[in-house]
Amino acid sequence: MDILEFDSVVVGGGLSGLRTGLELSKKHNVALISKVVPIRSHSGAAQGGINAALGNHPAGKDDTPERHSFDTVKGSDYLADQDAVLFMCKEAPKIVVELESMGTPFSRFEDGKIAQRPFGGAGFPRTCYAADRTGHALLHTLYEQCVRQNVQFYNEYFLIDIIKVENQVTGIITLDLSSGNLVIFRANNVILATGGFGWIYRASTNALICTGDGVGAAFRAGVPMSDCEFVQFHPTCLHGTNILMSEGARGEGGLLYNNLNKRFMVEIAPEAQELAPRDIVARAITTEINEGRGFEEAYVHLDLRHLGREKILKRLPGIREIAIDFAGVDPIDTPIPVHAGHHYSM
Ligand SMILES: Cc1cc2nc3c(=O)[nH]c(=O)nc-3n(C[C@H](O)[C@H](O)[C@H](O)COP(=O)(O)OP(=O)(O)OC[C@H]3O[C@@H](n4cnc5c(N)ncnc54)[C@H](O)[C@@H]3O)c2cc1C
């Protein structure tokens, strides 16, 4: 059995693992372990964007990190850790600018500033995006930066268990999937960034790799678990495959209809309507279906037709491709069948 030694070991090659590895590599030698090649991590599925109070949108001039923070705390039904939220919202503009300077190809307004669009639960248009492939763009950018900074990648190595000696974590045991060999990584710092556990649910937007085995290894090692019950359900999964239909679609003006051709969100959330927080829209869609106002007792319609061909092709090309490939409908002339599903292990 091989034994390798590093200052730090990061398990996870998604956005959180890559960003952590990048920062640590400024001072440590870092091994980054991932059961898939990092750019295939589930972060690549994130479509809609990343929130930061940059105030670049003409309707967002008065946005501030404090307002971002207020929306986030309110969206959490006041359950979020408010200090953590404020910290995140104050850091967000710096982080987006940093990601831009690393080379992320963000979409832009005519004046060259990073483009922002409205998103659910946000009082101002503050979602920065790279078309509807934001996670993919960020993942490639961070991966390049890690390679540049000599992070040592161990791709297709599977974390099996955490090693503890006298109640102190001293490393991890992995399985090298290509050779079948067990490999031990010894390190003073072990960081788990192994993503979510979507596949404990029947309907999930997550990739099949989101099986929660990192969380499981931590649990077996006696690490205290916190907030596992905070699971987000997304309002709009594609009927049949559960693929995410990004909130960007509603951000761009997409509307939800039941089988009575009624926009039910107008009554449920008169102000925010289709852009109410996700839990509210997800519950509303499920209620419509459960009470017989869905189509085929399974879905409602997400209608983009009024946006017009040009806007759909320019702003929502990925959504259109997915709808055509996986549901056989072209949103330019047919509404998309959607229902709610597990989305995010918070
Ligand atoms: C369809 C979709 C769209 C989304 N859109 C947005 C959006 O627009 N904006 C937004 O902010 N968020 C969005 N999210 C949420 C966001 O994508 C996630 O919160 C984020 O990508 C999680 O990153 P991560 O690094 O924690 O996990 P992941 O990207 O899932 O990475 C987990 C990593 O851990 C590794 N790993 C796991 N288990 C093991 C193991 N046992 N051994 C070795 N390696 C292991 C995997 O190989 C992988 O590299 C979206 C989520 C989904 C599902």
The ligand as a Gaussian input file, in Angstrom:
#p B3LYP/6-31G(d) Opt

LIG

0 1
 C      -28.175000      21.689000     -11.504000
 C      -27.612000      22.622000     -10.464000
 C      -27.537000      23.982000     -10.715000
 C      -27.011000      24.849000      -9.747000
 N      -26.944000      26.196000     -10.019000
 C      -26.367000      27.032000      -9.108000
 C      -26.241000      28.419000      -9.379000
 O      -26.647000      28.914000     -10.415000
 N      -25.643000      29.187000      -8.446000
 C      -25.162000      28.676000      -7.259000
 O      -24.611000      29.435000      -6.458000
 N      -25.280000      27.355000      -6.992000
 C      -25.873000      26.532000      -7.872000
 N      -26.013000      25.204000      -7.595000
 C      -25.406000      24.708000      -6.368000
 C      -23.896000      24.579000      -6.580000
 O      -23.650000      23.959000      -7.820000
 C      -23.271000      23.732000      -5.474000
 O      -23.581000      24.290000      -4.239000
 C      -21.762000      23.711000      -5.622000
 O      -21.371000      23.457000      -6.938000
 C      -21.191000      22.659000      -4.711000
 O      -19.801000      22.652000      -4.899000
 P      -18.926000      21.639000      -4.105000
 O      -17.511000      21.920000      -4.475000
 O      -19.296000      21.687000      -2.677000
 O      -19.388000      20.189000      -4.608000
 P      -19.227000      19.407000      -5.994000
 O      -19.031000      20.289000      -7.163000
 O      -20.328000      18.405000      -6.032000
 O      -17.853000      18.652000      -5.826000
 C      -17.711000      17.554000      -4.966000
 C      -16.354000      16.969000      -5.204000
 O      -16.111000      15.976000      -4.227000
 C      -15.570000      14.834000      -4.843000
 N      -15.943000      13.675000      -4.020000
 C      -17.145000      13.379000      -3.469000
 N      -17.080000      12.230000      -2.768000
 C      -15.814000      11.795000      -2.877000
 C      -15.108000      10.673000      -2.402000
 N      -15.708000       9.723000      -1.644000
 N      -13.808000      10.533000      -2.719000
 C      -13.176000      11.467000      -3.487000
 N      -13.794000      12.554000      -3.973000
 C      -15.089000      12.715000      -3.676000
 C      -16.168000      14.792000      -6.237000
 O      -15.335000      14.082000      -7.120000
 C      -16.193000      16.280000      -6.570000
 O      -14.969000      16.679000      -7.135000
 C      -26.562000      24.334000      -8.524000
 C      -26.668000      22.970000      -8.275000
 C      -27.222000      22.121000      -9.219000
 C      -27.425000      20.687000      -8.871000

